Amino acid sequence: MLPLPRQRAQLQWQHRVLSNEQLAWLAALPAQGRAHDIELWHGSVQDPITGWISSPQDAADHLARHEAPIGLVGHTHRPLIAENNGTRIDYDEHPDSHDLADDHRAVLNPGAVLRALRWLELDLAARHATWHAA
């Protein structure tokens, strides 16, 4: 799939301002990771680089495959939480605060730090997520 014009312009800019060593370092970064019982993907478990979660069905597909209690994704730059409560997927694209149940699996997107000036505070001890907007 070819990038959209805006993406193409961003890639061209990156290649102008970054050295070959910097580009190689970025290319070598893992597309997914795991720490503190949290799985991390840029995109989604289905496609760690370019996948995204933008619907309840995407979230259900993702939650069916991710293993840790909490998953974090990005790529869409839109905040969201989707939580599997055992019988259904609770999906919210406008989260502000959420208590994460011990026996549920959830996937969260912090949103865009730069463009939308949003960020996610995740308190693992309290199992609480708070989205902040500047």
Backbone as CSV, one residue per row, in Angstrom:
resi,resn,N_x,N_y,N_z,CA_x,CA_y,CA_z,C_x,C_y,C_z
1,MET,0.841,-1.178,0.000,0.000,0.000,0.000,0.889,1.245,0.000
2,LEU,0.670,2.138,-0.934,1.452,3.357,-1.017,0.965,4.365,0.005
3,PRO,1.889,5.138,0.580,1.468,6.141,1.550,0.641,7.251,0.904
4,LEU,-0.195,7.854,1.707,-0.979,9.009,1.260,-0.047,10.194,1.038
5,PRO,-0.491,11.226,0.301,0.393,12.368,0.020,1.006,12.986,1.281
6,ARG,0.225,13.137,2.346,0.763,13.736,3.579,1.829,12.826,4.200
7,GLN,1.568,11.517,4.180,2.541,10.568,4.713,3.811,10.573,3.865
8,ARG,3.637,10.648,2.566,4.778,10.689,1.655,5.635,11.920,1.951
9,ALA,4.996,13.052,2.171,5.727,14.282,2.487,6.478,14.138,3.814
10,GLN,5.861,13.502,4.791,6.534,13.289,6.073,7.745,12.377,5.914
11,LEU,7.601,11.323,5.118,8.723,10.409,4.884,9.861,11.126,4.159
12,GLN,9.515,11.956,3.188,10.545,12.701,2.468,11.270,13.656,3.412
13,TRP,10.540,14.316,4.295,11.148,15.215,5.278,12.086,14.430,6.192
14,GLN,11.638,13.268,6.675,12.473,12.448,7.551,13.786,12.084,6.874
15,HIS,13.714,11.722,5.614,14.923,11.336,4.891,15.841,12.528,4.621
16,ARG,15.300,13.738,4.596,16.132,14.929,4.426,16.845,15.308,5.715
17,VAL,16.166,15.190,6.863,16.739,15.715,8.108,17.446,14.672,8.973
18,LEU,17.164,13.392,8.761,17.800,12.362,9.569,18.974,11.730,8.821
19,SER,19.995,11.388,9.572,21.143,10.715,8.969,20.799,9.260,8.680
20,ASN,21.620,8.626,7.855,21.419,7.206,7.571,21.501,6.377,8.856
21,GLU,22.384,6.756,9.774,22.504,6.047,11.042,21.228,6.192,11.866
22,GLN,20.666,7.377,11.886,19.421,7.593,12.635,18.269,6.804,12.018
23,LEU,18.181,6.806,10.701,17.134,6.043,10.023,17.292,4.543,10.286
24,ALA,18.543,4.059,10.282,18.789,2.638,10.556,18.399,2.299,11.992
25,TRP,18.703,3.195,12.930,18.339,2.963,14.335,16.826,2.873,14.473
26,LEU,16.106,3.793,13.840,14.643,3.766,13.890,14.088,2.495,13.256
27,ALA,14.649,2.098,12.129,14.166,0.900,11.434,14.394,-0.361,12.260
28,ALA,15.412,-0.349,13.121,15.735,-1.532,13.926,14.897,-1.637,15.202
29,LEU,14.149,-0.606,15.531,13.324,-0.664,16.750,12.265,-1.750,16.611
30,PRO,11.969,-2.440,17.698,10.932,-3.483,17.616,9.559,-2.876,17.395
31,ALA,8.707,-3.618,16.708,7.354,-3.162,16.407,6.396,-3.451,17.555
32,GLN,6.852,-4.248,18.503,6.015,-4.570,19.653,6.924,-4.874,20.824
33,GLY,6.343,-4.883,22.006,7.124,-5.164,23.193,6.221,-5.579,24.338
34,ARG,6.863,-5.934,25.443,6.111,-6.315,26.634,6.917,-5.912,27.857
35,ALA,6.249,-5.292,28.825,6.865,-4.907,30.091,5.768,-4.772,31.135
36,HIS,6.048,-5.231,32.339,5.110,-5.080,33.462,3.713,-5.592,33.131
37,ASP,3.621,-6.732,32.478,2.332,-7.301,32.065,1.523,-6.379,31.172
38,ILE,2.237,-5.571,30.404,1.615,-4.704,29.399,2.246,-5.044,28.058
39,GLU,1.400,-5.278,27.061,1.897,-5.470,25.706,1.778,-4.146,24.963
40,LEU,2.740,-3.892,24.090,2.812,-2.627,23.374,2.937,-2.880,21.881
41,TRP,2.199,-2.123,21.110,2.277,-2.166,19.646,2.140,-0.751,19.119
42,HIS,2.804,-0.460,18.025,2.530,0.805,17.360,1.138,0.747,16.744
43,GLY,0.861,-0.342,16.039,-0.421,-0.494,15.353,-1.396,-1.347,16.136
44,SER,-1.294,-2.658,15.977,-2.189,-3.585,16.671,-1.517,-4.943,16.727
45,VAL,-2.093,-5.845,17.470,-1.524,-7.191,17.546,-1.588,-7.874,16.176
46,GLN,-2.609,-7.580,15.379,-2.740,-8.179,14.054,-1.652,-7.684,13.103
47,ASP,-1.306,-6.427,13.201,-0.290,-5.809,12.342,0.428,-4.750,13.172
48,PRO,1.542,-5.129,13.816,2.205,-4.232,14.768,2.652,-2.890,14.202
49,ILE,2.893,-2.805,12.905,3.360,-1.544,12.330,2.216,-0.684,11.810
50,THR,1.405,-1.200,10.901,0.418,-0.354,10.232,-1.023,-0.653,10.624
51,GLY,-1.248,-1.627,11.485,-2.618,-1.916,11.901,-3.168,-0.814,12.784
52,TRP,-4.477,-0.816,12.951,-5.065,0.150,13.870,-6.352,-0.381,14.435
53,ILE,-6.750,0.249,15.508,-8.022,-0.073,16.155,-8.879,1.177,16.040
54,SER,-9.938,1.075,15.234,-10.796,2.244,15.036,-12.269,1.875,15.051
55,SER,-12.581,0.683,15.574,-13.978,0.271,15.671,-14.093,-0.792,16.763
56,PRO,-15.300,-1.027,17.249,-15.473,-2.104,18.225,-15.033,-3.464,17.682
57,GLN,-15.238,-3.710,16.387,-14.817,-4.990,15.815,-13.298,-5.114,15.790
58,ASP,-12.597,-4.022,15.412,-11.127,-4.027,15.462,-10.660,-4.345,16.878
59,ALA,-11.301,-3.720,17.861,-10.919,-3.940,19.260,-11.168,-5.383,19.677
60,ALA,-12.297,-5.942,19.268,-12.605,-7.332,19.605,-11.571,-8.268,18.989
61,ASP,-11.200,-8.030,17.730,-10.185,-8.846,17.063,-8.848,-8.741,17.793
62,HIS,-8.492,-7.532,18.183,-7.238,-7.305,18.891,-7.257,-8.006,20.251
63,LEU,-8.310,-7.795,21.017,-8.382,-8.376,22.361,-8.415,-9.901,22.335
64,ALA,-8.910,-10.474,21.254,-8.918,-11.939,21.132,-7.506,-12.493,20.985
65,ARG,-6.560,-11.650,20.577,-5.195,-12.109,20.325,-4.171,-11.630,21.337
66,HIS,-4.433,-10.529,22.002,-3.384,-10.078,22.918,-3.493,-10.828,24.234
67,GLU,-2.340,-11.045,24.875,-2.271,-11.951,26.010,-2.198,-11.266,27.363
68,ALA,-1.555,-10.126,27.458,-1.375,-9.445,28.739,-2.690,-8.801,29.183
69,PRO,-2.809,-8.481,30.452,-4.033,-7.817,30.918,-4.275,-6.450,30.263
70,ILE,-3.192,-5.751,29.948,-3.305,-4.404,29.371,-2.476,-4.341,28.097
71,GLY,-3.049,-3.746,27.051,-2.324,-3.502,25.812,-2.369,-2.018,25.486
72,LEU,-1.287,-1.512,24.953,-1.212,-0.115,24.526,-0.904,-0.068,23.042
73,VAL,-1.640,0.748,22.316,-1.449,0.941,20.880,-1.375,2.427,20.566
74,GLY,-0.990,2.734,19.361,-0.941,4.118,18.901,-1.484,4.190,17.496
75,HIS,-0.686,4.630,16.583,-0.906,4.709,15.144,-2.079,5.599,14.739
76,THR,-3.266,5.403,15.282,-4.391,6.243,14.866,-4.331,7.625,15.498
77,HIS,-3.578,7.773,16.575,-3.449,9.040,17.299,-4.773,9.485,17.904
78,ARG,-5.706,8.549,18.077,-7.002,8.867,18.687,-7.133,8.110,20.001
79,PRO,-7.460,8.808,21.076,-7.603,8.109,22.354,-8.757,7.113,22.304
80,LEU,-8.557,6.000,22.986,-9.646,5.029,23.104,-9.318,4.037,24.194
81,ILE,-10.366,3.379,24.671,-10.224,2.207,25.505,-11.250,1.188,25.045
82,ALA,-10.819,-0.049,24.990,-11.718,-1.164,24.723,-11.394,-2.224,25.768
83,GLU,-12.423,-2.704,26.425,-12.220,-3.667,27.507,-13.147,-4.855,27.313
84,ASN,-12.579,-6.045,27.414,-13.350,-7.268,27.319,-13.786,-7.652,28.730
85,ASN,-15.083,-7.535,28.987,-15.580,-7.834,30.334,-16.027,-9.284,30.482
86,GLY,-15.717,-10.106,29.494,-16.075,-11.513,29.537,-17.276,-11.867,28.692
87,THR,-18.189,-10.923,28.518,-19.371,-11.180,27.694,-19.482,-10.228,26.504
88,ARG,-18.834,-9.075,26.597,-18.888,-8.109,25.500,-17.654,-7.207,25.567
89,ILE,-17.477,-6.431,24.508,-16.391,-5.455,24.441,-16.988,-4.079,24.725
90,ASP,-16.532,-3.442,25.782,-16.901,-2.049,26.051,-15.893,-1.170,25.313
91,TYR,-16.380,-0.273,24.463,-15.541,0.497,23.552,-15.859,1.973,23.719
92,ASP,-14.830,2.786,23.946,-15.034,4.222,24.158,-13.928,4.988,23.446
93,GLU,-14.309,5.833,22.475,-13.348,6.667,21.745,-13.168,8.043,22.370
94,HIS,-13.827,8.304,23.482,-13.704,9.602,24.153,-13.476,9.398,25.639
95,PRO,-12.461,8.600,25.986,-12.264,8.321,27.406,-11.656,9.510,28.128
96,ASP,-11.967,9.620,29.395,-11.284,10.599,30.237,-10.667,9.923,31.455
97,SER,-11.343,8.910,31.984,-10.848,8.203,33.154,-11.491,6.819,33.176
98,HIS,-10.733,5.814,33.612,-11.282,4.467,33.598,-10.562,3.587,34.610
99,ASP,-11.330,2.864,35.414,-10.780,1.844,36.299,-10.703,0.537,35.533
100,LEU,-9.544,-0.083,35.526,-9.320,-1.333,34.810,-9.576,-2.501,35.758
101,ALA,-10.546,-3.320,35.443,-10.886,-4.458,36.292,-9.764,-5.492,36.256
102,ASP,-9.507,-6.124,37.390,-8.433,-7.115,37.497,-8.637,-8.302,36.565
103,ASP,-9.872,-8.692,36.332,-10.145,-9.903,35.563,-10.530,-9.626,34.107
104,HIS,-10.353,-8.390,33.646,-10.651,-8.030,32.256,-9.356,-7.706,31.526
105,ARG,-9.369,-7.904,30.206,-8.268,-7.438,29.366,-8.717,-6.164,28.665
106,ALA,-7.781,-5.223,28.544,-8.119,-3.936,27.939,-7.005,-3.504,26.999
107,VAL,-7.395,-2.754,25.978,-6.438,-2.112,25.084,-6.740,-0.618,25.119
108,LEU,-5.669,0.187,25.220,-5.800,1.628,25.350,-4.922,2.325,24.316
109,ASN,-5.406,3.451,23.818,-4.621,4.321,22.948,-4.540,5.672,23.648
110,PRO,-3.316,6.152,23.928,-3.187,7.430,24.632,-3.688,8.622,23.837
111,GLY,-3.689,8.544,22.514,-4.007,9.696,21.677,-2.715,10.308,21.175
112,ALA,-2.795,11.434,20.542,-1.619,12.071,19.946,-1.044,13.104,20.888
113,VAL,0.190,12.910,21.253,0.842,13.856,22.144,1.059,15.186,21.444
114,LEU,1.551,15.148,20.222,1.893,16.393,19.541,0.702,17.076,18.896
115,ARG,-0.056,16.353,18.097,-1.123,16.988,17.337,-2.307,17.379,18.222
116,ALA,-2.794,16.444,19.029,-3.986,16.724,19.832,-3.653,17.125,21.257
117,LEU,-2.378,17.117,21.590,-1.921,17.480,22.929,-2.616,16.649,24.004
118,ARG,-2.657,15.341,23.777,-3.261,14.413,24.734,-2.191,13.434,25.198
119,TRP,-2.372,12.955,26.421,-1.482,11.921,26.929,-2.230,11.076,27.947
120,LEU,-1.684,9.894,28.202,-2.318,8.913,29.075,-1.471,8.710,30.318
121,GLU,-2.107,8.803,31.466,-1.474,8.457,32.736,-2.037,7.100,33.148
122,LEU,-1.170,6.117,33.283,-1.587,4.764,33.610,-0.984,4.394,34.958
123,ASP,-1.822,4.287,35.973,-1.403,3.909,37.326,-1.609,2.405,37.462
124,LEU,-0.519,1.654,37.360,-0.628,0.197,37.385,-1.026,-0.330,38.753
125,ALA,-0.556,0.303,39.813,-0.899,-0.155,41.162,-2.394,0.002,41.422
126,ALA,-2.961,1.111,41.021,-4.387,1.366,41.218,-5.232,0.810,40.076
127,ARG,-4.579,0.365,38.997,-5.257,-0.106,37.781,-6.247,0.953,37.294
128,HIS,-5.709,2.153,37.119,-6.530,3.293,36.710,-5.846,4.029,35.559
129,ALA,-6.631,4.387,34.547,-6.138,5.139,33.390,-6.825,6.496,33.347
130,THR,-6.032,7.534,33.107,-6.561,8.888,32.978,-5.968,9.522,31.726
131,TRP,-6.832,9.996,30.837,-6.389,10.717,29.652,-6.399,12.199,29.977
132,HIS,-5.340,12.884,29.592,-5.215,14.316,29.841,-5.140,15.054,28.509
133,ALA,-5.703,16.239,28.495,-5.609,17.112,27.326,-5.043,18.445,27.783
134,ALA,-4.144,18.977,26.972,-3.523,20.270,27.332,-4.429,21.403,26.953
